[in-house]
Amino acid sequence: MLRGKRILLGITGGIAAYKAAGLARELTTRGAEVRVIMTRAATEFIGPPTLQALSGHPVLCEGGTPPAGGDGMDHIAAARWCDALLVAPATADFLAELAHGLAGNVLSTTCLALEHRPLLLAPAMNRAMWQHPATRSNVRLLADRGARLLGPASGLQACGEEGPGRMLEPAELITALEQTFAPGRLTGRRLLVSAGPTHEPIDPVRYLGNRSSGRMGYAVAAAAAEAGARVTLVSGPVALSPPPGVPRLLVETARQMHQAVLAQAPDHDIFIAAAAVADFGLDPVPTTKHKGSVLRLELARTPDVLVSVAELAEHRPYLVGFAAETEQLRERAVAKRQAKGLDMIVANQVGHDQGFGDVETRLLVLWEGGGVQLQQAPKPEQARRLLALVAEHYDTDTHTAAHH
Ligand SMILES: Cc1cc2nc3c(=O)[nH]c(=O)nc-3n(C[C@H](O)[C@H](O)[C@H](O)COP(=O)(O)O)c2cc1C
């Protein structure tokens, strides 16, 4: 899988930098072409000559002598040359630089100049540094922008403490790189994703909303694009940017969501409904602002997006719904899947201080005659796991249907 692939290996200044030598060696053994870029701090942990010998090419590094042999590759050329850029280890400091778009050294400049190629980051640091809110927020920002976070693993650390922050082993990083180059499991499929909350106006200035952040739906849209699908995103009001190359239709109310999804659904093979659509809204909406000391609202049922798509007589896409429940997760998810005629349902626990807006999530995925629990993971990773299941079941279900 890695034969002939051009891998740019970025190394930053952490204890785990020594493992990058083994990684470079393993990559070249598998036939990849490897070029190395090191930060100044990285060169204090491991010498550029080691990496030069292992990669077979001069190392690009801060303050280093210009590469010998007329190889003149600079940061822009490096970003254009590679098929993927993997930073291993990625320090807390480097993640902060990237999150803020800083370009103060040759590696961060290369990352900023990278276009249309995967950026993979393998963080390695003390557990308190990893768990610090600043690092959490930097990592979230980077993941939202499409960077792929690999690890870290939990365990005994170089500093003697125990917890999350160990860099993944070279073999695990290589598996992740191979997955990046695996032919997309959804290549050629058209995928419609709904995401975010809806806002139901109760007068010209106020609305009823819910706590959906849109993160899960956006992560699904990004992972589907990554897996080769042509993706359309229908989104309620959120504070997120659409993944690169994914067209987005913005809506506000449940009724608008219903209209947009029904117009799009017949042109798609798969519909993943991650939006938290309001079940109730005011109809009609008063045209003047409410006044007085008491406000009484009579809410009417909004149109059911999932049921309408499930009932499409022609071109009904493969249908994946979400269920956010505060209790009896499995029972309610099973019932919802049957009641709404879904092919697959993804249940997540909300309330009890988790669910909406959280960066990490556990999911229970159920289909006809089976199911699987996806253990706690960041939403982008969870979205990739979910799409692998969707691709597999979509293939078997449509294959079976074709034979009936
Ligand atoms: C002995 C030593 C070990 C360090 N190990 C780590 C580490 O594992 N992870 C990390 O994020 N920072 C670590 N640091 C801090 C970084 O080296 C420091 O933030 C540096 O500025 C990172 O530079 P860079 O991100 O440009 O490579 C370590 C510092 C020292 C002195």
The ligand as a MOL file (V3000), in Angstrom:
LIG
                    3D

  0  0  0     0  0            999 V3000
M  V30 BEGIN CTAB
M  V30 COUNTS 31 33 0 0 0
M  V30 BEGIN ATOM
M  V30 1 C 13.7010 16.7110 28.0660 0
M  V30 2 C 12.4890 17.3320 27.4220 0
M  V30 3 C 11.4790 16.5130 26.9670 0
M  V30 4 C 10.3340 17.0520 26.3660 0
M  V30 5 N 9.3640 16.2060 25.9020 0
M  V30 6 C 8.2600 16.7220 25.3410 0
M  V30 7 C 7.2290 15.8590 24.8820 0
M  V30 8 O 7.3040 14.6380 24.9550 0
M  V30 9 N 6.1210 16.4100 24.3270 0
M  V30 10 C 5.9840 17.7600 24.2110 0
M  V30 11 O 4.9270 18.1900 23.7290 0
M  V30 12 N 6.9420 18.6000 24.6270 0
M  V30 13 C 8.0900 18.1250 25.1810 0
M  V30 14 N 9.0700 18.9770 25.6230 0
M  V30 15 C 8.9180 20.4120 25.3830 0
M  V30 16 C 9.2910 20.7820 23.9690 0
M  V30 17 O 10.5950 20.3180 23.6730 0
M  V30 18 C 9.2220 22.2920 23.7730 0
M  V30 19 O 7.8950 22.7110 23.9040 0
M  V30 20 C 9.7640 22.7230 22.4300 0
M  V30 21 O 9.6850 24.1290 22.3420 0
M  V30 22 C 8.9940 22.1060 21.2700 0
M  V30 23 O 9.4190 22.6530 20.0510 0
M  V30 24 P 8.8040 22.2140 18.6630 0
M  V30 25 O 7.3380 22.0290 18.8720 0
M  V30 26 O 9.1190 23.3590 17.7250 0
M  V30 27 O 9.4960 20.9860 18.2200 0
M  V30 28 C 10.2190 18.4510 26.2180 0
M  V30 29 C 11.2450 19.2740 26.6860 0
M  V30 30 C 12.3770 18.7350 27.2440 0
M  V30 31 C 13.4850 19.6510 27.7130 0
M  V30 END ATOM
M  V30 BEGIN BOND
M  V30 1 1 1 2
M  V30 2 1 2 3
M  V30 3 2 2 30
M  V30 4 2 3 4
M  V30 5 1 4 5
M  V30 6 1 4 28
M  V30 7 2 5 6
M  V30 8 1 6 7
M  V30 9 1 6 13
M  V30 10 2 7 8
M  V30 11 1 7 9
M  V30 12 1 9 10
M  V30 13 2 10 11
M  V30 14 1 10 12
M  V30 15 2 12 13
M  V30 16 1 13 14
M  V30 17 1 14 15
M  V30 18 1 14 28
M  V30 19 1 15 16
M  V30 20 1 16 17
M  V30 21 1 16 18
M  V30 22 1 18 19
M  V30 23 1 18 20
M  V30 24 1 20 21
M  V30 25 1 20 22
M  V30 26 1 22 23
M  V30 27 1 23 24
M  V30 28 2 24 25
M  V30 29 1 24 26
M  V30 30 1 24 27
M  V30 31 2 28 29
M  V30 32 1 29 30
M  V30 33 1 30 31
M  V30 END BOND
M  V30 END CTAB
M  END
